[in-house]
Amino acid sequence: MSRGERKEPGPLPRVEISEGVRKRLRLPALGQVGFVVRDAAATADFYQRVFGIGPWVISEGETVRCTNRGKETTVRGKVAMAQAGPVQLELVQIVGGESIHLEHLEAKGEGLHHLGFFVRDLEARLRACREAGIEVLQRGSLKQAGLTIEYAYLDTLAIGGVIFEYIEPRLAGFPVGMRPWVLKAMNRLGTLVGP
């Protein structure tokens, strides 16, 4: 194929699933756009200074529990979060452990990694994924100051080239959406970058 010539994609696989499974898989509104970066603080600072995105909450920590491609692991990293209208931007910098984020960084470099959807029924959705033949790439739990975030990255790369993530946040055990007020409250717990 010569340069500039486009290769036509093959037919997309057709997945036959029941209406009940289809209903459980329906996604809520987009809640988060996630990027893998080498330096979360420097990237957040750049986005704040140049594009006015912020303020950013930057936190460091590690997973309480995590499986990466079915194997138990502990992932340590820095995460920077800011609101851009109704959508949360997340910058992920992994500093230790096996993670699909590092695989992305090694294969593709920095950039778009996932689209996140805030849900209140993670377990039911993961059962529906299994029934539909959708694998979980990575699943874990993060905890900080009463906030617990259960997450699962789905293997949706083959169609569309991006990972979908289910995110289920709970505050003191109660489900909460990751609304801007939650991010503002996290400012008091993390490091605030920007005004």
C-alpha positions in Angstrom: 0.0 0.0 0.0 1.4 3.4 -1.0 1.7 6.3 1.4 -1.5 8.2 1.9 -3.6 5.3 0.7 -6.1 4.1 3.3 -6.7 0.5 4.1 -10.3 -0.3 4.5 -11.1 -1.9 7.8 -12.5 -5.4 7.9 -16.0 -6.1 9.1 -16.6 -5.5 12.7 -17.4 -8.6 14.7 -21.1 -9.1 15.4 -21.8 -9.9 19.0 -25.2 -11.5 19.7 -26.4 -10.6 23.2 -29.8 -10.8 24.9 -31.9 -7.6 25.4 -31.4 -7.9 29.2 -27.6 -7.9 28.8 -27.8 -5.1 26.3 -29.7 -3.0 28.8 -27.2 -3.6 31.6 -24.3 -2.7 29.2 -25.9 0.7 28.1 -23.5 3.4 29.1 -24.4 6.6 31.1 -23.1 9.9 29.9 -19.4 10.2 29.4 -17.8 11.2 32.8 -14.1 11.1 32.3 -11.4 11.2 29.6 -8.2 9.6 30.7 -4.7 10.2 29.4 -1.5 8.3 30.2 1.4 10.7 30.9 5.0 10.5 32.0 4.6 13.4 34.5 1.1 14.2 35.8 2.1 17.4 37.7 4.0 18.9 34.8 1.2 18.0 32.3 -1.4 19.5 34.7 0.7 22.6 35.1 1.0 23.0 31.3 -2.7 22.5 30.7 -3.5 25.1 33.4 -1.1 27.7 32.2 -1.7 27.3 28.5 -5.3 26.3 28.2 -6.8 27.4 31.5 -7.9 24.0 32.5 -8.0 23.6 36.3 -7.7 23.7 39.2 -6.2 20.2 39.3 -6.3 17.8 42.2 -3.1 15.7 42.3 -2.9 12.6 44.5 -0.4 9.8 45.0 -1.1 6.3 46.1 -1.5 2.7 45.3 -4.3 0.3 44.7 -5.7 -1.6 47.7 -6.3 -4.5 45.4 -5.8 -4.9 41.7 -5.7 -7.5 38.9 -4.0 -6.7 35.6 -4.8 -9.2 32.9 -6.0 -11.6 35.6 -2.8 -11.4 37.6 -2.7 -9.8 41.1 -0.5 -6.7 41.3 -0.1 -3.5 43.2 -0.1 -0.4 41.1 1.5 2.8 42.4 1.0 6.1 40.7 0.1 9.8 40.6 -3.3 11.0 39.3 -4.2 14.5 38.4 -7.9 15.4 37.9 -9.7 18.5 36.8 -13.2 19.3 35.4 -13.6 20.5 31.8 -17.3 21.3 31.8 -19.2 18.2 32.7 -16.3 15.9 32.0 -13.5 15.0 34.3 -10.0 15.0 32.8 -7.6 12.4 34.3 -3.9 12.3 33.9 -2.4 9.0 35.0 1.3 8.5 35.8 2.3 5.0 36.9 5.4 4.9 39.1 5.3 1.2 40.0 3.6 -2.2 39.3 2.3 -3.9 36.2 -0.5 -1.9 34.6 -2.2 -1.5 31.2 -1.2 2.2 31.5 2.5 1.3 31.2 1.7 -1.1 28.3 0.1 1.9 26.5 3.0 4.2 27.4 5.5 1.7 26.0 3.5 0.9 22.9 2.1 4.3 21.9 3.6 6.9 24.2 1.6 9.5 26.0 -2.0 10.2 25.0 -5.6 9.2 25.2 -6.0 6.0 27.1 -9.7 5.6 28.2 -13.2 6.9 28.3 -14.7 6.6 31.8 -18.3 6.1 32.8 -19.5 6.6 36.4 -21.8 3.8 37.4 -23.6 2.6 40.6 -23.8 -1.1 39.6 -20.3 -2.2 38.7 -20.8 -5.9 39.6 -24.0 -6.2 37.5 -22.3 -4.5 34.6 -19.2 -6.8 34.8 -21.5 -9.9 34.8 -23.2 -8.5 31.6 -19.7 -7.9 30.1 -18.8 -11.6 30.8 -22.1 -12.7 29.1 -21.3 -10.5 26.1 -17.7 -11.8 25.9 -16.1 -8.6 26.9 -13.0 -9.1 28.9 -11.7 -7.0 31.8 -8.1 -5.8 31.3 -7.6 -4.4 34.7 -9.7 -4.1 37.8 -8.9 -2.5 41.1 -9.8 -0.5 44.1 -8.4 2.8 45.4 -9.1 4.3 48.9 -8.3 7.7 50.3 -9.9 9.6 53.2 -13.3 7.8 53.1 -13.5 7.8 49.3 -13.4 4.4 47.7 -13.2 4.0 43.9 -13.8 0.6 42.3 -12.9 0.5 38.7 -12.7 -1.8 35.7 -11.0 -1.3 32.4 -12.8 -3.2 29.6 -11.1 -4.7 26.6 -12.7 -2.5 24.0 -9.6 -1.7 22.0 -10.3 -3.8 18.9 -13.3 -1.7 18.0 -12.6 2.0 18.1 -9.1 1.8 19.6 -9.9 3.1 23.1 -10.6 1.4 26.4 -13.9 1.9 28.2 -13.7 2.2 32.0 -16.5 1.6 34.6 -15.9 3.8 37.7 -17.9 3.3 40.9 -17.1 5.9 43.6 -18.3 5.6 47.1 -17.9 8.0 50.0 -18.2 6.5 53.5 -19.8 3.4 51.8 -22.5 5.4 49.9 -22.5 5.8 46.1 -21.6 9.2 44.9 -21.2 10.6 41.4 -17.9 12.3 40.7 -19.4 15.7 40.4 -17.4 18.9 40.6 -18.1 19.3 44.3 -16.5 15.9 45.0 -13.4 17.1 43.1 -13.4 20.4 45.1 -13.6 18.4 48.3 -10.6 16.3 47.2 -8.7 19.6 46.8 -8.4 19.7 50.5 -6.9 16.2 50.6 -4.6 16.4 47.6 -2.4 19.0 46.1 -4.1 21.9 44.4 -2.5 23.2 41.2 -3.9 26.4 39.8 -6.2 29.1 41.2 
